[in-house]
């Protein structure tokens, strides 16, 4: 196992027991992968805090009958064309739609776009799922 470093750490017994339950329940593969995932999550959070290049998805749920809303959402995405990679529009029922916008750019630009889309009248819910380009996670 070249390139692998073994380490040990200490945790309280109740926390250890909860970790073991997660493993038994199949929610995590093993302790090592759990630690690696936690480290990667923190590294991604730091990339966002430092306003580095990031990727993500913005999910919107909205009533398409709201006057002018679909045009406003499209216009906003065009104004941020340098961040928007793609978008997918989904018809949920006769009134509601979901739109998933795939984005890549500086974290602050992505957050600004998500906020602007969310603020539009008729948007019922919006969420931003931020991730990393992966360049600094290995």
C-alpha positions as CSV (number, residue, x, y, z in Angstrom):
1,X,0.0,0.0,0.0
2,X,2.4,2.7,-1.1
3,X,1.2,6.2,-0.7
4,X,-1.1,5.3,2.2
5,X,-0.5,6.7,5.7
6,X,-1.9,4.9,8.7
7,X,-2.9,6.9,11.7
8,X,-4.9,6.4,14.8
9,X,-7.2,8.8,16.7
10,X,-9.2,8.8,19.9
11,X,-12.9,9.4,20.3
12,X,-15.4,9.0,23.1
13,X,-17.0,5.5,23.3
14,X,-20.6,6.7,22.6
15,X,-19.4,8.3,19.4
16,X,-17.4,5.2,18.5
17,X,-20.5,3.1,19.0
18,X,-22.6,5.4,16.7
19,X,-19.8,5.2,14.0
20,X,-19.9,1.4,14.2
21,X,-23.7,1.4,13.9
22,X,-23.3,3.5,10.7
23,X,-21.0,0.9,9.3
24,X,-23.2,-2.0,10.3
25,X,-26.3,-0.3,8.8
26,X,-24.4,0.0,5.5
27,X,-24.5,3.8,5.6
28,X,-20.7,4.0,5.2
29,X,-18.3,1.5,3.7
30,X,-15.7,1.6,6.5
31,X,-14.0,3.9,9.0
32,X,-11.2,4.9,6.6
33,X,-13.6,5.9,3.9
34,X,-15.7,7.8,6.4
35,X,-12.6,9.8,7.5
36,X,-11.6,10.5,3.9
37,X,-15.1,11.7,3.1
38,X,-15.1,14.1,6.1
39,X,-11.7,15.5,5.1
40,X,-12.9,16.0,1.5
41,X,-16.1,17.7,2.7
42,X,-14.0,20.1,4.7
43,X,-11.7,20.8,1.8
44,X,-14.6,21.6,-0.4
45,X,-16.0,23.9,2.2
46,X,-12.7,25.7,2.4
47,X,-12.6,26.1,-1.4
48,X,-16.0,27.8,-1.2
49,X,-14.9,30.0,1.8
50,X,-11.8,31.1,-0.2
51,X,-14.0,31.9,-3.3
52,X,-12.1,29.4,-5.5
53,X,-13.4,27.9,-8.7
54,X,-16.2,25.5,-7.9
55,X,-19.0,23.5,-9.5
56,X,-22.6,23.0,-8.3
57,X,-26.2,22.7,-9.1
58,X,-29.0,25.2,-8.4
59,X,-32.4,23.5,-8.1
60,X,-35.5,25.7,-8.4
61,X,-39.1,24.7,-7.9
62,X,-41.6,27.3,-9.3
63,X,-45.0,28.0,-10.5
64,X,-44.7,28.6,-14.3
65,X,-48.0,30.5,-14.3
66,X,-46.3,33.4,-12.4
67,X,-46.4,36.2,-14.9
68,X,-43.0,36.7,-16.6
69,X,-41.2,34.3,-14.3
70,X,-39.8,31.9,-16.9
71,X,-38.5,34.8,-18.9
72,X,-36.9,36.3,-15.9
73,X,-35.2,33.0,-14.9
74,X,-33.9,32.6,-18.5
75,X,-32.7,36.3,-18.6
76,X,-30.8,35.9,-15.3
77,X,-29.1,32.8,-16.5
78,X,-28.1,34.6,-19.7
79,X,-26.7,37.4,-17.7
80,X,-24.5,34.8,-15.9
81,X,-23.7,32.8,-19.0
82,X,-20.0,32.6,-18.0
83,X,-21.1,30.6,-14.9
84,X,-24.1,28.6,-16.3
85,X,-23.0,25.3,-18.1
86,X,-26.5,23.8,-18.7
87,X,-30.0,23.8,-17.4
88,X,-32.8,21.2,-17.4
89,X,-36.4,22.2,-17.2
90,X,-38.8,19.6,-15.8
91,X,-42.6,19.7,-15.7
92,X,-43.7,18.4,-12.3
93,X,-47.5,18.9,-12.9
94,X,-49.8,21.3,-14.7
95,X,-48.6,24.2,-12.6
96,X,-45.2,23.4,-11.1
97,X,-41.8,23.1,-12.7
98,X,-38.3,22.3,-11.5
99,X,-35.2,23.6,-13.1
100,X,-31.7,22.3,-12.4
101,X,-28.9,24.7,-13.4
102,X,-25.4,23.3,-13.6
103,X,-22.8,25.9,-12.8
104,X,-19.0,26.4,-12.7
105,X,-17.2,29.5,-11.6
106,X,-16.0,31.3,-8.6
107,X,-17.9,30.3,-5.5
108,X,-19.2,33.8,-4.8
109,X,-20.5,34.2,-8.4
110,X,-22.4,30.9,-8.1
111,X,-23.9,31.9,-4.8
112,X,-24.9,35.3,-6.2
113,X,-26.6,33.6,-9.1
114,X,-28.4,31.2,-6.8
115,X,-29.6,34.1,-4.6
116,X,-30.8,36.1,-7.6
117,X,-32.8,33.2,-9.0
118,X,-34.3,32.4,-5.6
119,X,-35.5,36.0,-5.0
120,X,-37.8,35.9,-8.1
121,X,-41.5,36.1,-7.3
122,X,-43.0,32.7,-8.0
123,X,-40.0,30.6,-7.0
124,X,-41.3,28.4,-4.3
125,X,-38.0,26.8,-3.3
126,X,-34.4,27.0,-4.3
127,X,-31.3,25.1,-3.2
128,X,-27.6,25.3,-4.1
129,X,-25.5,22.1,-3.9
130,X,-21.9,23.2,-4.0
131,X,-19.0,20.9,-4.9
132,X,-15.4,21.1,-6.0
133,X,-13.8,20.9,-9.4
134,X,-11.8,18.1,-7.8
135,X,-8.4,19.7,-8.6
136,X,-7.4,20.0,-4.9
137,X,-9.0,16.9,-3.4
138,X,-6.5,14.2,-4.3
